[in-house]
Amino acid sequence: MERTEWRRPISNRAARLLQRRLNAVTPWHVRVRISAKDDGEASVAVRSLRWPRSDTLRSSYSDDSAGIERFLSDALETVQSFLVNQSRTAWPRDHSLPVLSEATASAWVDELPRTRVALSKDTADLGWQYEGRPVLSLGKIELT
């Protein structure tokens, strides 16, 4: 896939669309909130009505392809990390994980799907894959 370079931040509209897509695929009690500003500041907050913990990512990203790709990947990883740590499953796979310890840490890493961020023109195709196969796709999101 051709990688396109551009210099503009993610629009707030794109952040809201990503937020809606993530809220559609997470459990009913989990809420994701994403905001993006024109100056390259962005945040991702994940909370649950069921679990007492929440996670927040605050990020400054460059407005080039690498910076946008890093922010999108970090956003997906923040949501995944929250769900994995709270549910003890390899989300978005429905696969139980052992209790985390030094001995089982590598099993956790091996079982987790990897984020997939593919940039093309003004869109990002987002999701997770496991062993090179798609597990969950969020589809394409217009970044402008």
Summary of the structure (lengths in Angstrom):
residues: 144
radius of gyration: 15.3
end to end distance: 19.8
largest distance: 44.6
contacts: 410
relative contact order: 0.17
helix: 31%
strand: 34%
